[in-house]
Amino acid sequence: MSGFDCAPLLSARAQSADEGIIMRMAQAARDLKARGRDVISLTVGEPDFATPKYICDAATDAMARGFTHYAPAPGMADLRAALAAKLKDENGLTYQPGNIIIANGAKQAITNAILSLIGPGDEVIMLAPFWVSYEITVKFAGGTPVVLSAGVDEGYKVPVARIAAAITPRTKLIMLNSPCNPTGAVWSRAEMAALAAVVRGHDRLMVLADEIYEYILFDGEMVSFGSLPDMLERTVTVNGFSKGFAMTGWRLGYAAAPLPVAQAMGRMQSIVSAGANQFVQVAALAALAGGRDEVVKMREAYRRRRDLVLGALRAMPGVAIGQIPGTFYAFPDVSSLLGRRAGNHVMDTVEALADWLLEAHGIATVPGTAFGAATSIRLSFAASDDDLKRALARMAEAFAALEG
Ligand SMILES: Cc1ncc(COP(=O)(O)O)c(C=O)c1O
C-alpha cells in the first residue's frame, strides 16, 4: 500500500450526494436480521409479489430470440409506439412515439427530465411530503428546491393558493406526484384544474407529473395532469413498470414530454447509459399487451392491506392518519408521541422514534424527515398480511407503553 488517499479527490457532487435515509434504514434492518433478530421491514417501497409469469416468459423468449444487444438509446420503436397508445387510451395524453424516452426505471426518467430542465438559479417547487429523490436530484442538477408542506389535516396536499404564492420568476418546475409516495394522497380533477390555471399564467413554468403509482389507486379517479386543457405542452409525464406490474428489479420506466424536452432527455440518458435493456423492453411490450388482470389482482391485495393498516393505526393512541386513496404506504403523523420516553430513550425526533421501533421492537420504518416531513413515519404495506399484523400489534404495544 502506498498510503495514497483518494478520498479528498472526490468531487463536491460526490461528497454531498446522500444515499438516502430509506436505504440506510433498510440496511440497518438487514444487519439486525443477519445478527439473528426478528425484524419486520416495512421500509422499501416494492411490491412483495413476483413479476407476473407471462412477463417473465416474454423476457426469456426475447433472450432466446436474440434480443440481447444494444437497443436504441431513447428506447425501441415498437415499445415507444405501444406506450404512446397506452398513454392515449388510459391517460388521455396524445403523445407521438418520438415524445417518449424509455429509461432504466422511472428514477432515471426523472433524472433525465431534471437534468434537461434545471440548472443553477432554477427553482423547483416540491410539495412535501415528497419522494426523497426529487430533492436530491434537483440539488444534484444544481437547482434550488423550494419546499412547501402540507400536514395530515390538509390531506397531505399543499393548497394551490400556497403553490401560486411561492412561484417566482426563477421557478421552472413543479413536482407533482399523484398518487403520492409517501402519503398515498391523490389529487382530484378539480385540484389539478386549479393548479393548471396557475401554471397557465406563467410562461416559463412546467410540471413534472410522476404517475408511477397510477395502477395502485383504491378510491377516486386517476387524472393525468398533462390531459388537462393546454397542459400537454407544459408537462413531463413520468411512469414505469416497477410498481403496477411488480417489476422493480427490471429497471424500466419512461418519460413523455414535448419534443425539445424529450430530445434533451434522450441526450442526457445517452451520456450516462446506452439506454434500457433490450429483452426487458420486449417483456414490457408483453406486459402492456397482456391486459391488466394481474395488476388489478395485486391492487386488490394492497387494498385489503390498506384497510388492515388503516384500522390498526386509527386505533393507536397518539397516531393521526387520514385516508389512503392510493399507493402502498401509510404515513401516520406521530407528533403527539414526540418528546415521550421509553426508559432513557427520548423520542425527541421521528428519527429517534424510528430507531427505537427498529432496535427495541424489530419494526423497520422510515422517518418522515426523508420525505420533508418531520412529524410522520412511513410504513410500506407491500408486505405479507402476516408481517403487517405482527408489526402493527408490536407497534400498538410499543406506543401504548411510552411514558411522559
Ligand atoms: C414517487 C416515485 N417515483 C419514482 C420511483 C422510481 O421508480 P423506478 O423503480 O421505476 O425507478 C419511485 C420508487 O420508489 C417512487 O416512489
The ligand as an SDF file (V2000), in Angstrom:
LIG
                    3D

 16 16  0  0  0  0  0  0  0  0999 V2000
  -42.7600    8.5040   -6.4580 C   0  0  0  0  0  0  0  0  0  0  0  0
  -41.7730    7.5950   -7.1080 C   0  0  0  0  0  0  0  0  0  0  0  0
  -41.3110    7.9090   -8.3260 N   0  0  0  0  0  0  0  0  0  0  0  0
  -40.4150    7.1290   -8.9450 C   0  0  0  0  0  0  0  0  0  0  0  0
  -39.9200    5.9780   -8.3580 C   0  0  0  0  0  0  0  0  0  0  0  0
  -38.8700    5.1870   -9.0890 C   0  0  0  0  0  0  0  0  0  0  0  0
  -39.3520    4.0550   -9.7210 O   0  0  0  0  0  0  0  0  0  0  0  0
  -38.4180    3.1130  -10.5710 P   0  0  0  0  0  0  0  0  0  0  0  0
  -38.2840    1.8280   -9.8150 O   0  0  0  0  0  0  0  0  0  0  0  0
  -39.1440    2.8930  -11.8630 O   0  0  0  0  0  0  0  0  0  0  0  0
  -37.1110    3.7790  -10.7920 O   0  0  0  0  0  0  0  0  0  0  0  0
  -40.3620    5.6180   -7.0850 C   0  0  0  0  0  0  0  0  0  0  0  0
  -39.8100    4.4320   -6.4160 C   0  0  0  0  0  0  0  0  0  0  0  0
  -39.8720    4.2580   -5.2150 O   0  0  0  0  0  0  0  0  0  0  0  0
  -41.3200    6.4430   -6.4470 C   0  0  0  0  0  0  0  0  0  0  0  0
  -41.7920    6.1410   -5.2330 O   0  0  0  0  0  0  0  0  0  0  0  0
  1  2  1  0
  2  3  1  0
  2 15  2  0
  3  4  2  0
  4  5  1  0
  5  6  1  0
  5 12  2  0
  6  7  1  0
  7  8  1  0
  8  9  2  0
  8 10  1  0
  8 11  1  0
 12 13  1  0
 12 15  1  0
 13 14  2  0
 15 16  1  0
M  END
$$$$
